[in-house]
Amino acid sequence: MSITLHHLSKSFGGSPVVDDLSLEIGDGEFVVLLGPSGCGKTTTLRMIAGLEAASSGDILIDHRRVNDLAPQKRDVAMVFQSYALYPHMTVADNIAYPLRVRKLNREQIQKQVARTAAMLEIEALLARRPRELSGGERQRVALARAIVRDPRAFLMDEPLSNLDAKLRLQMRAELKRLQQQLATTTVYVTHDQAEAMTLGHRVAVMHKGQLQQFDKPLEIYQRPANRFVAEFVGGPGMNFFTEEVARTLLKSAEATQTDADVGIRPEHVEISRVPRDGWLPARVYVSELMGNEVFVFLEIDHQKIIARAPADFRADAETPVWISVAADKLHFFDTKTGLRI
């Protein structure tokens, strides 16, 4: 199933929440809508599902306009952040519910529930009720209830946000495996960059209701379309410099670009604890040991930037250090428009 959004907009009380959004989502593609809270990503998903009416623009499913089509007729399945399981039903009955609504016979229902439960490895949970399940188990049941319908598209609204870090990592892997196995068109909403980078074939970065960039995850990371994307995507995001530091930096890196905002990813900032020719003096503000690496927060000319350092790097606060960047690792953005140069 292909999904096309053509100049889609949605306003509440005269204020635009989604503003002139156009996307082409291919059959079998996993597309992530990524952005901060309030950027319009969930509203976009709800319009695709038919739970919200568009103020203007078109939603096309397999090239057919569906703006006026009821949600149940769009053949899409939603997975919510809240799981939305029926507490009085067993796991088996929760999974079977969409099939009962379709009035499938008992044998068909039992067969499809068993197949789906095996796919998600929850066969042992079928007789339990939601209150007896962990968060990860409830999320698997919610996924099973969506999968059992064999829909033509999945719409997922931050389905992993209620899980702890370990479970999120595990469920990300399960989602990726399932999508590869089922090859079902999926639109996935999140504010988590790790989810977007690892799950999506392509990522649509949104801000204040507008599309900022729509591309493959690595391309977005390596060539952000504008300053917002550069700062939002990445953990930590891209560093930007004051005008005075930028001039010194460009000179030391032998770069020729001028009259632009200058950015650098934290992993492209080198640190030395001894002075080196052409390197800029800085001071350690604080460092955070992450296990396999260290995030070093630096002060340079009253400005803070972040560098990624090897796991064995150690430096106390206020320690003087020197930094260097390579010209080919710098990013330049128009100071007025914020667009990539």
BAKOL-678765 format. One record per residue (C-alpha): residue number from 1; residue in three letters; chain; x, y, z. Coordinates in pm, 1 decimal, padded with zeros to 6 digits. Layout:
% BAKOL-678765
+-----+-----+----+----------+----------+----------+
|   i |  aa | ch |       c1 |       c2 |       c3 |
+-----+-----+----+----------+----------+----------+
| NUM | ALA |  A |        X |        Y |        Z |
...
+-----+-----+----+----------+----------+----------+
***
This chain:
% BAKOL-678765
+-----+-----+----+----------+----------+----------+
|   i |  aa | ch |       c1 |       c2 |       c3 |
+-----+-----+----+----------+----------+----------+
|   1 | MET |  A |  00000.0 |  00000.0 |  00000.0 |
|   2 | SER |  A |  00131.9 |  00343.0 | -00092.3 |
|   3 | ILE |  A |  00031.8 |  00650.8 |  00108.8 |
|   4 | THR |  A |  00047.2 |  01001.0 | -00037.5 |
|   5 | LEU |  A | -00002.8 |  01323.4 |  00153.1 |
|   6 | HIS |  A | -00059.6 |  01613.8 | -00082.1 |
|   7 | HIS |  A | -00041.5 |  01965.3 |  00067.5 |
|   8 | LEU |  A | -00203.3 |  01834.8 |  00386.9 |
|   9 | SER |  A | -00291.0 |  02089.9 |  00655.1 |
|  10 | LYS |  A | -00473.0 |  02084.5 |  00988.2 |
|  11 | SER |  A | -00565.7 |  02378.3 |  01209.3 |
|  12 | PHE |  A | -00715.7 |  02395.4 |  01556.4 |
|  13 | GLY |  A | -00879.4 |  02722.3 |  01653.6 |
|  14 | GLY |  A | -00722.2 |  02896.4 |  01355.5 |
|  15 | SER |  A | -00369.2 |  02785.3 |  01450.3 |
|  16 | PRO |  A | -00195.7 |  02550.7 |  01202.8 |
|  17 | VAL |  A | -00075.2 |  02223.9 |  01356.2 |
|  18 | VAL |  A |  00019.9 |  02062.5 |  01026.0 |
|  19 | ASP |  A |  00112.9 |  02306.8 |  00752.7 |
|  20 | ASP |  A |  00119.2 |  02211.3 |  00381.8 |
|  21 | LEU |  A |  00273.2 |  01866.7 |  00432.6 |
|  22 | SER |  A |  00349.4 |  01655.9 |  00124.8 |
|  23 | LEU |  A |  00494.1 |  01302.7 |  00148.8 |
|  24 | GLU |  A |  00516.6 |  00999.9 | -00078.2 |
|  25 | ILE |  A |  00534.9 |  00671.6 |  00116.7 |
|  26 | GLY |  A |  00603.2 |  00368.8 | -00099.2 |
|  27 | ASP |  A |  00449.1 |  00022.4 | -00075.7 |
|  28 | GLY |  A |  00621.7 | -00174.1 |  00201.8 |
|  29 | GLU |  A |  00822.2 |  00125.9 |  00321.1 |
|  30 | PHE |  A |  00887.9 |  00202.9 |  00688.3 |
|  31 | VAL |  A |  00867.2 |  00582.6 |  00728.8 |
|  32 | VAL |  A |  00928.5 |  00757.3 |  01059.7 |
|  33 | LEU |  A |  00774.1 |  01094.2 |  01146.8 |
|  34 | LEU |  A |  01033.6 |  01249.1 |  01378.6 |
|  35 | GLY |  A |  01016.0 |  01573.7 |  01570.4 |
|  36 | PRO |  A |  00973.7 |  01742.3 |  01908.4 |
|  37 | SER |  A |  00645.3 |  01754.1 |  02098.3 |
|  38 | GLY |  A |  00386.1 |  01968.5 |  01923.5 |
|  39 | CYS |  A |  00542.4 |  01941.7 |  01575.8 |
|  40 | GLY |  A |  00228.3 |  01783.6 |  01423.7 |
|  41 | LYS |  A |  00349.7 |  01426.6 |  01378.2 |
|  42 | THR |  A |  00071.5 |  01256.7 |  01576.8 |
|  43 | THR |  A | -00193.1 |  01476.5 |  01415.9 |
|  44 | THR |  A | -00057.6 |  01369.4 |  01076.6 |
|  45 | LEU |  A | -00085.5 |  01003.0 |  01175.8 |
|  46 | ARG |  A | -00440.8 |  01051.4 |  01299.6 |
|  47 | MET |  A | -00539.2 |  01216.6 |  00971.4 |
|  48 | ILE |  A | -00399.7 |  00919.5 |  00778.5 |
|  49 | ALA |  A | -00601.7 |  00688.8 |  01003.9 |
|  50 | GLY |  A | -00916.6 |  00896.8 |  00959.3 |
|  51 | LEU |  A | -00938.3 |  00989.6 |  01329.0 |
|  52 | GLU |  A | -00888.2 |  01358.2 |  01244.0 |
|  53 | ALA |  A | -01031.2 |  01543.8 |  00945.0 |
|  54 | ALA |  A | -00786.9 |  01741.2 |  00733.2 |
|  55 | SER |  A | -00847.0 |  02116.4 |  00707.5 |
|  56 | SER |  A | -00714.2 |  02108.3 |  00350.7 |
|  57 | GLY |  A | -00512.0 |  01887.5 |  00119.8 |
|  58 | ASP |  A | -00548.6 |  01525.4 |  00018.0 |
|  59 | ILE |  A | -00471.7 |  01182.6 |  00163.5 |
|  60 | LEU |  A | -00433.9 |  00913.1 | -00098.2 |
|  61 | ILE |  A | -00405.6 |  00540.3 | -00028.4 |
|  62 | ASP |  A | -00294.9 |  00348.0 | -00335.3 |
|  63 | HIS |  A | -00366.6 |  00665.1 | -00536.9 |
|  64 | ARG |  A | -00728.0 |  00678.4 | -00415.1 |
|  65 | ARG |  A | -00841.6 |  00986.3 | -00220.6 |
|  66 | VAL |  A | -00964.1 |  00874.1 |  00123.2 |
|  67 | ASN |  A | -01032.3 |  01203.9 |  00301.4 |
|  68 | ASP |  A | -01401.7 |  01117.4 |  00335.7 |
|  69 | LEU |  A | -01351.8 |  00744.1 |  00395.0 |
|  70 | ALA |  A | -01434.4 |  00612.2 |  00743.2 |
|  71 | PRO |  A | -01137.0 |  00483.5 |  00948.8 |
|  72 | GLN |  A | -01254.7 |  00121.2 |  00940.1 |
|  73 | LYS |  A | -01262.4 |  00130.4 |  00560.8 |
|  74 | ARG |  A | -00902.4 |  00246.1 |  00516.6 |
|  75 | ASP |  A | -00756.9 | -00098.7 |  00601.1 |
|  76 | VAL |  A | -00493.3 |  00039.4 |  00837.5 |
|  77 | ALA |  A | -00414.6 | -00068.6 |  01193.7 |
|  78 | MET |  A | -00306.6 |  00169.9 |  01468.8 |
|  79 | VAL |  A | -00077.9 |  00087.3 |  01759.9 |
|  80 | PHE |  A | -00101.1 |  00343.4 |  02038.2 |
|  81 | GLN |  A |  00138.3 |  00454.2 |  02310.3 |
|  82 | SER |  A | -00117.4 |  00350.8 |  02574.8 |
|  83 | TYR |  A | -00159.6 | -00009.2 |  02441.2 |
|  84 | ALA |  A | -00542.7 |  00032.3 |  02464.5 |
|  85 | LEU |  A | -00604.4 | -00328.6 |  02569.5 |
|  86 | TYR |  A | -00938.9 | -00441.2 |  02711.1 |
|  87 | PRO |  A | -00867.4 | -00519.7 |  03078.3 |
|  88 | HIS |  A | -01154.0 | -00768.6 |  03120.5 |
|  89 | MET |  A | -01042.9 | -00980.5 |  02822.7 |
|  90 | THR |  A | -00769.4 | -01240.1 |  02805.8 |
|  91 | VAL |  A | -00471.9 | -01184.6 |  02578.5 |
|  92 | ALA |  A | -00622.8 | -01428.5 |  02328.8 |
|  93 | ASP |  A | -00952.4 | -01240.4 |  02327.4 |
|  94 | ASN |  A | -00776.7 | -00904.2 |  02291.9 |
|  95 | ILE |  A | -00589.1 | -01028.8 |  01986.7 |
|  96 | ALA |  A | -00900.1 | -01192.0 |  01843.4 |
|  97 | TYR |  A | -01127.0 | -00889.8 |  01888.7 |
|  98 | PRO |  A | -01066.2 | -00729.4 |  01544.1 |
|  99 | LEU |  A | -01140.9 | -01064.0 |  01379.3 |
| 100 | ARG |  A | -01465.0 | -01106.4 |  01572.9 |
| 101 | VAL |  A | -01572.5 | -00760.6 |  01458.6 |
| 102 | ARG |  A | -01517.1 | -00884.3 |  01103.0 |
| 103 | LYS |  A | -01733.5 | -01187.6 |  01188.4 |
| 104 | LEU |  A | -01473.6 | -01449.7 |  01097.9 |
| 105 | ASN |  A | -01560.5 | -01802.2 |  01210.3 |
| 106 | ARG |  A | -01412.0 | -01949.7 |  01528.0 |
| 107 | GLU |  A | -01168.7 | -02179.8 |  01348.1 |
| 108 | GLN |  A | -01024.7 | -01894.3 |  01139.5 |
| 109 | ILE |  A | -00990.8 | -01674.9 |  01447.0 |
| 110 | GLN |  A | -00811.6 | -01941.7 |  01651.0 |
| 111 | LYS |  A | -00573.8 | -02014.8 |  01366.5 |
| 112 | GLN |  A | -00480.3 | -01649.7 |  01307.7 |
| 113 | VAL |  A | -00444.9 | -01575.9 |  01680.2 |
| 114 | ALA |  A | -00213.8 | -01875.7 |  01723.1 |
| 115 | ARG |  A | -00004.6 | -01777.1 |  01420.2 |
| 116 | THR |  A |  00031.1 | -01417.7 |  01538.2 |
| 117 | ALA |  A |  00107.8 | -01515.4 |  01898.0 |
| 118 | ALA |  A |  00382.1 | -01748.5 |  01773.3 |
| 119 | MET |  A |  00527.7 | -01470.0 |  01558.9 |
| 120 | LEU |  A |  00558.0 | -01244.9 |  01866.3 |
| 121 | GLU |  A |  00649.3 | -01530.6 |  02103.3 |
| 122 | ILE |  A |  00357.9 | -01470.8 |  02339.5 |
| 123 | GLU |  A |  00186.4 | -01811.1 |  02317.8 |
| 124 | ALA |  A |  00233.6 | -01863.3 |  02692.6 |
| 125 | LEU |  A |  00044.2 | -01542.9 |  02769.0 |
| 126 | LEU |  A | -00278.1 | -01614.7 |  02582.2 |
| 127 | ALA |  A | -00481.3 | -01709.3 |  02893.8 |
| 128 | ARG |  A | -00366.4 | -01408.5 |  03099.7 |
| 129 | ARG |  A | -00526.3 | -01066.9 |  03135.8 |
| 130 | PRO |  A | -00346.8 | -00734.6 |  03071.5 |
| 131 | ARG |  A | -00299.8 | -00658.0 |  03442.8 |
| 132 | GLU |  A | -00086.9 | -00973.9 |  03471.1 |
| 133 | LEU |  A |  00154.6 | -00860.5 |  03200.4 |
| 134 | SER |  A |  00469.0 | -00647.5 |  03202.9 |
| 135 | GLY |  A |  00492.4 | -00334.6 |  02987.7 |
| 136 | GLY |  A |  00687.7 | -00518.3 |  02719.6 |
| 137 | GLU |  A |  00435.1 | -00802.4 |  02714.5 |
| 138 | ARG |  A |  00144.3 | -00558.8 |  02684.3 |
| 139 | GLN |  A |  00316.0 | -00389.8 |  02391.6 |
| 140 | ARG |  A |  00359.9 | -00726.6 |  02218.3 |
| 141 | VAL |  A | -00009.5 | -00796.6 |  02265.1 |
| 142 | ALA |  A | -00099.9 | -00455.7 |  02120.3 |
| 143 | LEU |  A |  00122.5 | -00532.1 |  01820.6 |
| 144 | ALA |  A | -00033.8 | -00875.7 |  01784.5 |
| 145 | ARG |  A | -00383.6 | -00725.9 |  01781.1 |
| 146 | ALA |  A | -00275.4 | -00498.2 |  01494.9 |
| 147 | ILE |  A | -00089.8 | -00769.9 |  01303.2 |
| 148 | VAL |  A | -00366.8 | -01029.9 |  01329.5 |
| 149 | ARG |  A | -00587.6 | -00815.8 |  01104.6 |
| 150 | ASP |  A | -00331.7 | -00843.7 |  00825.7 |
| 151 | PRO |  A | -00381.5 | -00474.2 |  00742.4 |
| 152 | ARG |  A | -00228.6 | -00306.2 |  00441.8 |
| 153 | ALA |  A | -00053.1 | -00048.5 |  00662.0 |
| 154 | PHE |  A |  00050.2 | -00002.8 |  01024.7 |
| 155 | LEU |  A |  00025.9 |  00338.4 |  01191.8 |
| 156 | MET |  A |  00226.3 |  00348.2 |  01514.9 |
| 157 | ASP |  A |  00212.2 |  00637.8 |  01760.5 |
| 158 | GLU |  A |  00517.3 |  00627.6 |  01991.1 |
| 159 | PRO |  A |  00447.3 |  00262.9 |  02081.5 |
| 160 | LEU |  A |  00769.2 |  00213.8 |  02281.3 |
| 161 | SER |  A |  00776.7 |  00533.4 |  02486.0 |
| 162 | ASN |  A |  00632.7 |  00369.7 |  02800.9 |
| 163 | LEU |  A |  00902.2 |  00102.1 |  02811.9 |
| 164 | ASP |  A |  01231.3 |  00115.3 |  02998.0 |
| 165 | ALA |  A |  01556.8 |  00154.3 |  02804.7 |
| 166 | LYS |  A |  01636.7 | -00218.2 |  02784.5 |
| 167 | LEU |  A |  01288.5 | -00310.5 |  02666.4 |
| 168 | ARG |  A |  01286.2 | -00027.6 |  02411.1 |
| 169 | LEU |  A |  01605.5 | -00164.6 |  02261.0 |
| 170 | GLN |  A |  01461.8 | -00514.9 |  02250.0 |
| 171 | MET |  A |  01130.7 | -00405.1 |  02101.5 |
| 172 | ARG |  A |  01305.0 | -00189.8 |  01838.5 |
| 173 | ALA |  A |  01479.0 | -00502.3 |  01717.0 |
| 174 | GLU |  A |  01151.0 | -00694.8 |  01719.4 |
| 175 | LEU |  A |  00970.9 | -00421.6 |  01524.2 |
| 176 | LYS |  A |  01245.3 | -00411.8 |  01263.2 |
| 177 | ARG |  A |  01240.1 | -00789.9 |  01225.7 |
| 178 | LEU |  A |  00861.1 | -00793.3 |  01196.7 |
| 179 | GLN |  A |  00852.4 | -00519.1 |  00936.3 |
| 180 | GLN |  A |  01114.3 | -00697.6 |  00728.2 |
| 181 | GLN |  A |  00918.5 | -01021.3 |  00762.9 |
| 182 | LEU |  A |  00575.1 | -00875.2 |  00686.1 |
| 183 | ALA |  A |  00686.5 | -00603.5 |  00440.0 |
| 184 | THR |  A |  00385.2 | -00397.7 |  00543.0 |
| 185 | THR |  A |  00380.6 | -00022.6 |  00484.6 |
| 186 | THR |  A |  00443.5 |  00141.9 |  00822.0 |
| 187 | VAL |  A |  00420.1 |  00502.8 |  00940.6 |
| 188 | TYR |  A |  00581.9 |  00540.8 |  01280.8 |
| 189 | VAL |  A |  00570.7 |  00849.3 |  01504.6 |
| 190 | THR |  A |  00846.4 |  00920.5 |  01756.6 |
| 191 | HIS |  A |  01057.5 |  01193.2 |  01913.9 |
| 192 | ASP |  A |  01334.5 |  00938.2 |  01977.5 |
| 193 | GLN |  A |  01616.6 |  00977.5 |  01726.8 |
| 194 | ALA |  A |  01756.9 |  00630.7 |  01796.3 |
| 195 | GLU |  A |  01423.8 |  00477.2 |  01694.1 |
| 196 | ALA |  A |  01409.5 |  00691.9 |  01382.1 |
| 197 | MET |  A |  01766.9 |  00615.7 |  01274.6 |
| 198 | THR |  A |  01744.4 |  00240.4 |  01334.3 |
| 199 | LEU |  A |  01389.9 |  00166.8 |  01215.7 |
| 200 | GLY |  A |  01312.1 |  00395.3 |  00924.8 |
| 201 | HIS |  A |  01384.6 |  00336.1 |  00559.3 |
| 202 | ARG |  A |  01327.3 |  00711.4 |  00540.8 |
| 203 | VAL |  A |  01267.7 |  00974.4 |  00806.0 |
| 204 | ALA |  A |  01047.5 |  01283.9 |  00782.3 |
| 205 | VAL |  A |  01175.2 |  01546.7 |  01026.1 |
| 206 | MET |  A |  00899.9 |  01789.1 |  01131.2 |
| 207 | HIS |  A |  00905.9 |  02119.0 |  01319.1 |
| 208 | LYS |  A |  00612.4 |  02349.0 |  01395.6 |
| 209 | GLY |  A |  00389.3 |  02154.3 |  01160.2 |
| 210 | GLN |  A |  00623.2 |  02180.4 |  00862.2 |
| 211 | LEU |  A |  00841.0 |  01921.7 |  00692.8 |
| 212 | GLN |  A |  01208.6 |  02003.7 |  00734.6 |
| 213 | GLN |  A |  01367.9 |  01707.5 |  00555.1 |
| 214 | PHE |  A |  01257.8 |  01371.3 |  00416.1 |
| 215 | ASP |  A |  01540.6 |  01132.1 |  00339.1 |
| 216 | LYS |  A |  01731.2 |  00821.9 |  00445.3 |
| 217 | PRO |  A |  01847.4 |  00835.1 |  00809.5 |
| 218 | LEU |  A |  02219.8 |  00848.1 |  00731.2 |
| 219 | GLU |  A |  02172.8 |  01123.5 |  00473.8 |
| 220 | ILE |  A |  01980.6 |  01331.6 |  00727.4 |
| 221 | TYR |  A |  02258.2 |  01285.4 |  00981.0 |
| 222 | GLN |  A |  02543.0 |  01355.4 |  00740.6 |
| 223 | ARG |  A |  02378.0 |  01628.6 |  00531.7 |
| 224 | PRO |  A |  02105.9 |  01801.1 |  00738.6 |
| 225 | ALA |  A |  01891.4 |  02029.4 |  00524.2 |
| 226 | ASN |  A |  01886.8 |  02313.6 |  00774.8 |
| 227 | ARG |  A |  02009.3 |  02420.9 |  01114.9 |
| 228 | PHE |  A |  01705.8 |  02283.9 |  01300.7 |
| 229 | VAL |  A |  01764.5 |  01933.8 |  01162.2 |
| 230 | ALA |  A |  02136.0 |  01960.1 |  01240.0 |
| 231 | GLU |  A |  02069.3 |  02048.0 |  01602.8 |
| 232 | PHE |  A |  01774.9 |  01810.2 |  01655.6 |
| 233 | VAL |  A |  01911.4 |  01495.1 |  01492.4 |
| 234 | GLY |  A |  02203.7 |  01340.8 |  01674.4 |
| 235 | GLY |  A |  02274.5 |  01262.2 |  02034.3 |
| 236 | PRO |  A |  02414.6 |  01508.1 |  02117.6 |
| 237 | GLY |  A |  02315.4 |  01737.3 |  01831.1 |
| 238 | MET |  A |  02548.4 |  01942.2 |  01617.3 |
| 239 | ASN |  A |  02759.1 |  02214.3 |  01780.2 |
| 240 | PHE |  A |  02730.9 |  02571.7 |  01653.0 |
| 241 | PHE |  A |  02976.0 |  02850.4 |  01721.7 |
| 242 | THR |  A |  02958.7 |  03219.3 |  01800.8 |
| 243 | GLU |  A |  03072.3 |  03445.8 |  01519.7 |
| 244 | GLU |  A |  03407.6 |  03519.0 |  01685.0 |
| 245 | VAL |  A |  03485.5 |  03152.2 |  01754.7 |
| 246 | ALA |  A |  03368.1 |  03058.0 |  01406.1 |
| 247 | ARG |  A |  03614.7 |  03301.9 |  01246.0 |
| 248 | THR |  A |  03903.2 |  03160.1 |  01447.5 |
| 249 | LEU |  A |  03785.5 |  02805.7 |  01375.3 |
| 250 | LEU |  A |  03761.8 |  02864.8 |  01000.7 |
| 251 | LYS |  A |  04109.2 |  03013.7 |  00999.9 |
| 252 | SER |  A |  04258.4 |  02723.2 |  01193.5 |
| 253 | ALA |  A |  04079.3 |  02469.7 |  00971.3 |
| 254 | GLU |  A |  04183.0 |  02658.9 |  00656.8 |
| 255 | ALA |  A |  03819.1 |  02683.9 |  00544.8 |
| 256 | THR |  A |  03707.6 |  02959.2 |  00309.9 |
| 257 | GLN |  A |  03332.3 |  02977.1 |  00377.4 |
| 258 | THR |  A |  03221.6 |  03306.4 |  00537.0 |
| 259 | ASP |  A |  02895.1 |  03472.5 |  00643.0 |
| 260 | ALA |  A |  02738.8 |  03147.4 |  00760.2 |
| 261 | ASP |  A |  02649.3 |  02955.9 |  01075.5 |
| 262 | VAL |  A |  02924.6 |  02701.6 |  01128.2 |
| 263 | GLY |  A |  02849.9 |  02360.3 |  01278.9 |
| 264 | ILE |  A |  03042.7 |  02046.7 |  01369.3 |
| 265 | ARG |  A |  02932.5 |  01709.1 |  01501.0 |
| 266 | PRO |  A |  03067.6 |  01620.7 |  01850.0 |
| 267 | GLU |  A |  03254.8 |  01318.3 |  01711.0 |
| 268 | HIS |  A |  03452.2 |  01548.0 |  01479.0 |
| 269 | VAL |  A |  03591.3 |  01762.2 |  01760.6 |
| 270 | GLU |  A |  03937.3 |  01638.3 |  01859.1 |
| 271 | ILE |  A |  04070.2 |  01708.9 |  02208.8 |
| 272 | SER |  A |  04427.6 |  01729.9 |  02330.4 |
| 273 | ARG |  A |  04542.4 |  01775.9 |  02690.1 |
| 274 | VAL |  A |  04865.5 |  01935.6 |  02568.0 |
| 275 | PRO |  A |  04900.5 |  02247.2 |  02347.1 |
| 276 | ARG |  A |  04929.5 |  02188.7 |  01972.0 |
| 277 | ASP |  A |  05002.2 |  02433.1 |  01691.3 |
| 278 | GLY |  A |  04684.8 |  02576.8 |  01540.3 |
| 279 | TRP |  A |  04454.1 |  02414.5 |  01796.9 |
| 280 | LEU |  A |  04208.4 |  02633.1 |  01988.6 |
| 281 | PRO |  A |  04227.8 |  02663.0 |  02369.0 |
| 282 | ALA |  A |  03921.2 |  02547.4 |  02562.1 |
| 283 | ARG |  A |  03832.5 |  02442.7 |  02914.2 |
| 284 | VAL |  A |  03647.4 |  02136.0 |  03040.2 |
| 285 | TYR |  A |  03311.5 |  02227.8 |  03190.5 |
| 286 | VAL |  A |  03206.2 |  01874.5 |  03282.1 |
| 287 | SER |  A |  03250.1 |  01525.4 |  03135.8 |
| 288 | GLU |  A |  03008.2 |  01234.0 |  03125.4 |
| 289 | LEU |  A |  03134.2 |  00876.8 |  03100.4 |
| 290 | MET |  A |  02891.7 |  00683.2 |  02879.5 |
| 291 | GLY |  A |  03072.6 |  00348.0 |  02895.0 |
| 292 | ASN |  A |  03216.5 |  00318.6 |  02545.9 |
| 293 | GLU |  A |  03281.1 |  00692.9 |  02511.8 |
| 294 | VAL |  A |  03293.9 |  01019.4 |  02705.0 |
| 295 | PHE |  A |  03085.0 |  01328.5 |  02634.7 |
| 296 | VAL |  A |  03307.0 |  01624.7 |  02714.4 |
| 297 | PHE |  A |  03129.2 |  01957.5 |  02762.3 |
| 298 | LEU |  A |  03375.1 |  02234.4 |  02678.8 |
| 299 | GLU |  A |  03380.6 |  02610.0 |  02726.9 |
| 300 | ILE |  A |  03541.1 |  02811.7 |  02449.8 |
| 301 | ASP |  A |  03510.3 |  03189.7 |  02453.3 |
| 302 | HIS |  A |  03213.5 |  03174.0 |  02698.4 |
| 303 | GLN |  A |  03036.4 |  02922.4 |  02474.8 |
| 304 | LYS |  A |  02967.0 |  02556.1 |  02549.2 |
| 305 | ILE |  A |  03021.3 |  02282.2 |  02291.8 |
| 306 | ILE |  A |  03026.3 |  01902.9 |  02321.6 |
| 307 | ALA |  A |  03294.2 |  01660.8 |  02203.4 |
| 308 | ARG |  A |  03289.9 |  01281.8 |  02190.6 |
| 309 | ALA |  A |  03611.7 |  01141.4 |  02333.5 |
| 310 | PRO |  A |  03744.7 |  00785.1 |  02374.2 |
| 311 | ALA |  A |  03633.3 |  00593.2 |  02682.7 |
| 312 | ASP |  A |  03972.4 |  00636.6 |  02850.3 |
| 313 | PHE |  A |  03967.0 |  01017.7 |  02830.1 |
| 314 | ARG |  A |  03973.0 |  01176.0 |  03175.2 |
| 315 | ALA |  A |  03973.8 |  01545.9 |  03263.9 |
| 316 | ASP |  A |  03833.5 |  01725.5 |  03566.0 |
| 317 | ALA |  A |  03624.0 |  02039.7 |  03542.6 |
| 318 | GLU |  A |  03827.5 |  02351.8 |  03463.5 |
| 319 | THR |  A |  04106.3 |  02147.1 |  03302.6 |
| 320 | PRO |  A |  04258.4 |  02336.9 |  03006.2 |
| 321 | VAL |  A |  04246.9 |  02147.0 |  02676.5 |
| 322 | TRP |  A |  04294.3 |  02223.0 |  02306.8 |
| 323 | ILE |  A |  04054.9 |  02134.9 |  02024.2 |
| 324 | SER |  A |  04078.5 |  02092.7 |  01650.0 |
| 325 | VAL |  A |  03834.7 |  02025.0 |  01365.9 |
| 326 | ALA |  A |  03891.0 |  01934.8 |  01002.4 |
| 327 | ALA |  A |  03758.5 |  02162.9 |  00728.0 |
| 328 | ASP |  A |  03586.2 |  01872.0 |  00551.4 |
| 329 | LYS |  A |  03382.9 |  01796.9 |  00865.7 |
| 330 | LEU |  A |  03235.7 |  02145.7 |  00901.0 |
| 331 | HIS |  A |  02874.4 |  02223.1 |  00806.5 |
| 332 | PHE |  A |  02757.5 |  02564.6 |  00683.3 |
| 333 | PHE |  A |  02408.9 |  02710.3 |  00703.5 |
| 334 | ASP |  A |  02272.0 |  03040.5 |  00578.6 |
| 335 | THR |  A |  02255.4 |  03275.5 |  00874.7 |
| 336 | LYS |  A |  01919.1 |  03425.0 |  00770.0 |
| 337 | THR |  A |  01729.5 |  03124.1 |  00634.6 |
| 338 | GLY |  A |  01901.8 |  02844.7 |  00826.9 |
| 339 | LEU |  A |  01926.2 |  02640.9 |  00504.9 |
| 340 | ARG |  A |  02226.1 |  02428.5 |  00429.1 |
| 341 | ILE |  A |  02489.5 |  02594.5 |  00205.4 |
+-----+-----+----+----------+----------+----------+
***
